[in-house]
Amino acid sequence: MTARTVLVTDADHFIGPAAVDRFRSGGDEVVARREPFGSRAEVEVFIAEHGPFDVVVANLDAPITVASILDHDDAMLDELEVRLVRPLHWLFAACLGPMVERGDGAFVVPTSATAIRSSSHPIAGYEAARATQLQLVRSVGKEMARHGVRVNGIAPNFIENPSYFPPETVADPEFQASLRTEVPAQRLGGADEAAAVLWWLASGEASYVFGAIIPTDGGWTL
């Protein structure tokens, strides 16, 4: 397979490190963007300098604040919007055009299984932001299908990663016990397992998959 040019955003967070490793191990040339994008102009300058890309992994990370909806202030909501929602719009706008012109390309988005099934913790703001990502994948996936550009996503949860399930959480005996009751697979998934699904969605093996969201959560959403 010819090496592709792949962008991975927020590359040090969430599924980013595993995605970088998975695509590089397949022979792709990966551009790992480590800092969050802060504006549309910043995205446009970055893409003009490093793009165009054959594959974009729009891996976007934001802290989860556990709080009642009564305590969701504007600062929290603004951070979720700026970290999870607007950058996805900016990346679509900056990266899809060249893909449409070529009639080929793949855009994959790690969202969250909490956009499908509510968490046992009060994290409504985070869930809503991830749900927006999920719907964008579906809507843009439908729009891009006629151009041969595939936009898809995964919905991970209980995946080991530096943002939401770091080593100190994984080592907690109470957390390990909760896995056996909350997750049908009765174990934590590896970030490499989530990255493998991202890789598959970006590969020619998924050539007839458009606007799909694949739960990658050990059966948690079932």
Sequence and secondary structure as in RCSB ss.txt:
>XXXX:A:sequence
MTARTVLVTDADHFIGPAAVDRFRSGGDEVVARREPFGSRAEVEVFIAEHGPFDVVVANLDAPITVASILDHDDA
MLDELEVRLVRPLHWLFAACLGPMVERGDGAFVVPTSATAIRSSSHPIAGYEAARATQLQLVRSVGKEMARHGVR
VNGIAPNFIENPSYFPPETVADPEFQASLRTEVPAQRLGGADEAAAVLWWLASGEASYVFGAIIPTDGGWTL
>XXXX:A:secstr
    EEEESSTTSTTHHHHHHHHHHTT EEEE  S   SHHHHHHHHHHH   SEEE           GGG  HH
HHHHHIIIIIHHHHHHHHHHHHHHHHHT  EEEEE  GGGTS  SS  HHHHHHHHHHHHHHHHHHHHHHTTT E
EEEEEE SB BTTTB HHHHT HHHHHHHHHH TT S B HHHHHHHHHHHHSGGGTT  S EEEESTTTT 
